[in-house]
Amino acid sequence: MPRGDGRLSHDLDPQRPGPQDACGVFGVWAPGEEVANLTYFGLYALQHRGQEAAGIAVSDGSGVVVYKDLGLVAQVFDEPTLASLRGHLAIGHARYSTTGGSTWENAQPTIRSTTSGTTIALAHNGNLVNTAELQREVAERGLLADGSTNDTSLVTMLLASRPDLSVEAAALEVLPQLRGAFSFVFMDESTLYAARDPHGVRPLVLGRLERGWVVASETAALDIVGASVVREVEPGELIAIDEDGLRSSRFAAPEPKGCLFEYVYIARPDATIAGRNVHAARVQIGRQLAKEHPVEADLVIPVPESGTPAAIGYAEQSGITYGAGLMKNPYVGRTFIQPSQTLRQLGIRLKLNPLRENVRGKRLVVVDDSIVRGNTQRAIVRMLREAGALEVHVRISSPPVNWPCFYGIDFATRAELLANGLDNEGIRRSIGADTLGYVSLAGLIAATEQPKTRLCRACFDGEYPIELPAGNLIGKHVLEGVGRRVASEASDAGGHATPPLVATPGGDDNFSSARLTPRPDLKPSVATHRP
């Protein structure tokens, strides 16, 4: 049975996607607890960060089992599957692809065994920028591919290629080689690990259970499993948790550059990042937006759900009544049925519908989180005018998005970004609004209560804190191209290029230095590694 794509934040037209979320990661070490169930609910709380695929790895001390598939967390897992995933530690992943296509092979956690019998499973939030360089190292080491084309698999292979070292020691050797954004949770048969890149671009937090520990992308995932927040995993820190307790190591000096767009859009409103509640930050952004771009109007309405906190702040600061003007269908994106061309032409109407009685005859302030291509805002303005709005004033709770992200958010290319080719007046005319106002970058930064120097603002100002590679060796599908070049070079040198080994649902898996055993109690989309 085909699965729905589950892209909750994805436009209905696949040729015109909006900004896509980063991934969500979760890990738990808790002997005596149902760790697969805890991981399931942790991923459920992080579903907003990635909706393409979901996976859980567990260990009972004798081996590591990974179960993963395309779809939402609730589509991939059911009670019988979770009941079969037994152990004392687990990691989980909710994926939106930033390197490698949306395929089963690229779903996470990735898994790899060493020749010494240790098995490593790894889940990644973020995106590396030296992926091509890592691919070359993997090829030079003679490591056989497992059919995946993502940066996470490369890291897993490199960790597993040092059988003479413990996993912890291997991590301290590999992690300094990585450039880009990464918040990792990974594991072997007995130990849970967590690591965060030296810039701390993506969030990662540590929590305490009564009988164990939890690490997760956001504090909301700790809340849902009843864990108390201990602290953030520090930039450049590696944490290991096993029967001896928790220990911390440094693999790099911290240079904090947390993602500013987390405060605007990615993180849940009930999350806390760097001590700042995200909902409170978004409300403050709305207040700042009202100060910077006041207008006479009758009603402030949000574009649900991401525009709601900023709309509340705008209404509070301006004194204009806050109200509902657009209703969202919460189930669009979960359907197995693809819309026909006729329905696609309706566009945003399948997701949002105006409350005609509320907007008719009103001067509206419409608050949204960002403008990327402008398709959504254009359709909303047109819809509200057709519903009888007298004026439509658009207010955006982030500055213009001028630059693509290479650290874990899949924006449009720069050529497709509306703000890259038009000034503010040109964008206003393009979307059909009466007026248009963006919050200033300084105003947005102030709302986070973080110093400018501790934030990555690259999508707004083009200042990338982590150096990008020269040429075209970067991008979502870089490994497909690099893989072909590596194979071609090997053939040209007189060698024999090894075809990729592909693990397919229900098929025979043949990973290098690993033995896979069948699990008849699980669905086909499972890989089981036993040393």
Secondary structure, 3 states (H helix, E strand, C coil): CCCCCCCCCCCCCCCCCCCECCCEEEEEECCCCCHHHHHHHHHHHCHHHCCCEEEEEEECCCCEEEEEEECCHHHHCCHHHHHHCCCCEEEEEEECCCCCCCCHHHCCCEEEECCCCCEEEEEEEEEECCHHHHHHHHHHCCCCCCCCCCHHHHHHHHHHCCCCCCHHHHHHHHHHHCCEEEEEEEECCCCEEEEECCCCCCCCEEEEECCEEEEECCHHHHHHCCCEEEEECCCCEEEEEECCEEEEEECCCCCCCEECHHHHHHCCCCCEECCEEHHHHHHHHHHHHHHHCCCCCCEEEECCCCCHHHHHHHHHHHCCCECCCEEECCCCCCCCCCCCHHHHHHHHHHCEEECHHHHCCCEEEEEECCCCCCHHHHHHHHHHHHCCCCEEEEEECCCCCCCCCCCCCECCCHHHCHHHHCCHHHHHHHHCCCEEEECCHHHHHHHHCCCHHHEECHHHHCCCCCCCCCCCCCCCCHHHHHHHHHHHHHHHCCCCCCCCCCCCCCCCCCCCCCCECCCCCCCCCEEEECC
